[in-house]
Amino acid sequence: MANLVEATTNQQFEDFLAKAGKCLTVVHFQAAWAPQCGQMNEVMAVLAKEHTHTTFVKLEAEAVPEVSEKYEIASVPTFLFFKGGEKVDRLDGAHAPELTKKVERLAVAGNAAAGVDSSTTDLNQRLKKLINAAPCMLFIKGSSQEPRCGFSRQIVGLLKEHNIQFSTFDILSDEEVRQELKTYSNWPTYPQLYANGELVGGLDIVKELAESGELESTCPKTVTLEHRLKTIINQSPVMVFMKGNKEAAKCGFSRQTLELMNDTGVDYNTFDILQDEEVRQGLKTYSNWPTYPQLYVKGDLIGGLDILKELKESGELVSVLKGES
């Protein structure tokens, strides 16, 4: 296929981007030793047939280090999305459904007005869902355990100092959210703090509220750990608590769980227990289940990896995930 190519040098990579112009280019940073890269190449081949105006580029991450370093490629597979020579999105990990969604969305962006309106509506709904994921939601670089810039570190410190219970979203993990939330909230910088779905502001505003003694009354009162766990478990009909996320698992058990889940085609969300030690320890007691991953359907614990394997072998996994049995 003419639109499925391989770049072996930096110059080839640049040439492919230039040739594509304003059309979408998807670059797969891969490694020959990683079997999941081979699997994702098969997905790319299918997508290349369906999206003939999109260019799909395979690039060995270690063979072209100048490109990998420029775009901070730390693991494979990683997918970057370009338009007009500029990076517009990123996907880390072997997640075929998410890759398909991003290609479909970005390939049609800028075409029919109806398509643009639909895409914008879907994104706004996603942003609204993220903003309301917790009573007090903080969008920062990094996490509450590991802030990755000075402003993020300061605002996390202030909230903890005033015993504000909050959840975080790492804007470095999702370029689309990082860019579009600034427009959605009409606030051009990060961090951004939201309380009960409403924008409070950035670091300067939080400092002023702390100095005036209004921070505690502005942010929702601290909730019990049990209430917080129930809220997270019920964020989605199907929730997986694991090490990492659906784009990039961070242990073998979590990776196997994602493979089983992705094979079902059933939509699900994940929670990275490495980002929240309170949830990581508290959920084991709450659920009376000592290990991870943990799968919940409609708020009820199904079990861990071994249970998923048994359900897969018996042919019951899909019906269980859909809440039919």
Rosetta blueprint (number, residue, H / E / L):
1 M L
2 A L
3 N L
4 L E
5 V E
6 E E
7 A E
8 T L
9 T L
10 N H
11 Q H
12 Q H
13 F H
14 E H
15 D H
16 F H
17 L H
18 A H
19 K H
20 A H
21 G L
22 K L
23 C L
24 L L
25 T E
26 V E
27 V E
28 H E
29 F E
30 Q E
31 A L
32 A L
33 W L
34 A L
35 P H
36 Q H
37 C H
38 G H
39 Q H
40 M H
41 N H
42 E H
43 V H
44 M H
45 A H
46 V H
47 L H
48 A H
49 K H
50 E H
51 H L
52 T L
53 H L
54 T L
55 T E
56 F E
57 V E
58 K E
59 L E
60 E E
61 A L
62 E L
63 A L
64 V L
65 P H
66 E H
67 V H
68 S H
69 E H
70 K H
71 Y L
72 E L
73 I L
74 A L
75 S L
76 V L
77 P L
78 T E
79 F E
80 L E
81 F E
82 F E
83 K E
84 G L
85 G L
86 E E
87 K E
88 V E
89 D E
90 R E
91 L E
92 D E
93 G L
94 A L
95 H L
96 A H
97 P H
98 E H
99 L H
100 T H
101 K H
102 K H
103 V H
104 E H
105 R H
106 L H
107 A H
108 V H
109 A L
110 G L
111 N L
112 A L
113 A H
114 A H
115 G H
116 V H
117 D H
118 S H
119 S H
120 T H
121 T H
122 D H
123 L H
124 N H
125 Q H
126 R H
127 L H
128 K H
129 K H
130 L H
131 I H
132 N L
133 A L
134 A L
135 P L
136 C E
137 M E
138 L E
139 F E
140 I E
141 K L
142 G E
143 S L
144 S L
145 Q L
146 E L
147 P E
148 R L
149 C L
150 G H
151 F H
152 S H
153 R H
154 Q H
155 I H
156 V H
157 G H
158 L H
159 L H
160 K H
161 E H
162 H L
163 N L
164 I L
165 Q L
166 F L
167 S E
168 T E
169 F E
170 D E
171 I H
172 L H
173 S H
174 D L
175 E H
176 E H
177 V H
178 R H
179 Q H
180 E H
181 L H
182 K H
183 T H
184 Y H
185 S H
186 N L
187 W L
188 P L
189 T L
190 Y L
191 P L
192 Q E
193 L E
194 Y E
195 A E
196 N L
197 G L
198 E E
199 L E
200 V E
201 G E
202 G L
203 L H
204 D H
205 I H
206 V H
207 K H
208 E H
209 L H
210 A H
211 E H
212 S H
213 G L
214 E L
215 L H
216 E H
217 S H
218 T H
219 C L
220 P L
221 K L
222 T L
223 V L
224 T L
225 L H
226 E H
227 H H
228 R H
229 L H
230 K H
231 T H
232 I H
233 I H
234 N L
235 Q L
236 S L
237 P L
238 V E
239 M E
240 V E
241 F E
242 M E
243 K L
244 G E
245 N E
246 K L
247 E L
248 A E
249 A E
250 K L
251 C L
252 G H
253 F H
254 S H
255 R H
256 Q H
257 T H
258 L H
259 E H
260 L H
261 M H
262 N H
263 D H
264 T H
265 G L
266 V L
267 D L
268 Y L
269 N E
270 T E
271 F E
272 D E
273 I H
274 L H
275 Q H
276 D L
277 E H
278 E H
279 V H
280 R H
281 Q H
282 G H
283 L H
284 K H
285 T H
286 Y H
287 S H
288 N L
289 W L
290 P L
291 T L
292 Y L
293 P L
294 Q E
295 L E
296 Y E
297 V E
298 K L
299 G L
300 D E
301 L E
302 I E
303 G E
304 G L
305 L H
306 D H
307 I H
308 L H
309 K H
310 E H
311 L H
312 K H
313 E H
314 S H
315 G L
316 E L
317 L H
318 V H
319 S H
320 V H
321 L H
322 K L
323 G L
324 E L
325 S L
